[in-house]
Amino acid sequence: MSNIRPILTVLAVFCWAGVLVPFQLIVLLAFKRHKYRIPQLFHAGICWLLRVKVVVSGKIEHGDPTLFVINHISWLDIPVVGKVVPGSFVAKKEVAAYPLVGAISKLQQTIFIERTRPAIKGHKGEMQEHLENGDNLFLFPEGTSSNGIIIQNFKSAYFGLAEREINGRHLLVQPVTVAYSKLNGIPLTRGTMRIVAWVGDEELLSHIWAFLKRGTITAELRFHPPVTIDDYDSRKTMASDCQLTIAKSLSRALTGREEP
């Protein structure tokens, strides 16, 4: 009996994808300026099917194309972020080969990169092209997922894009905290965070299957004031400051405190 709900959820996810994928293909062919509307709808449906309640705080940058830098905890970050803000993700190249996930990621115009410094530099042109076309980008500057409690160092190479000008001025960078704070209304702890956090070499499908057997998760997205490279003396300083902002916010989220 414990497997019935996960099986039904998986079937529902496949059906949801099957319904929306043809429409997204049509949009990409004929209505490309609306290319993020169906992905947002898709992610909203995934959050509903997975019983993820998304709580948003702070002001989301809606003006110029923006680089959203976000701490990375889980595969679940993708639908949580994708539901709230239109844009393209920057993901490790291995994601492109994942069954179903890879194909859907490509339909959202995901940029796949290797996580080495030279490779990151090589993809700056592709990322800049997206931004110059008015697209937002979602970037996880840790380069990998964390345990949901402690943030790993942000790699300054990911912030090299902020040194370039987009449409005549430096790129807006908005730090965003993603936090998984509750399971069935009860605060998550260091011991229970592994329900959500996908870390190390843990097999993805087994982690998803175990997650589907749990209850309702509360995911928080906390948007912080945007910055530009003009506010710092180097991209390294910018990366450190964004990391500190998000780390402090994650601590507040996990202890039930609002932003100051």
Buried (B, 14 or more C-beta within 10 A) or exposed (E): EEEEEBEEBBEBBEEBBEEBBEBBEEBBEEEEEEBBBBBBBBBBBBBBBBBBBBEBBBEBBEEBBBBBBBBBBBBBBBBBBBBBBBBBBBBEEEBBEBEEBBEBBEBBBBBBBEBEEEEBEEBBEEBBEBBEEEBBBBBBBBBEBBBBBEBBEBBBBBBBBBBBEBEEEBBBBBBBBBBBBBBEEEEBEEEBBBBBBBBEEEEEEEBBBEBBEBEEBBBBBBBBEBBBBEEBEEBBBBBBBBBEBBBBBBBBBBEEEEEE
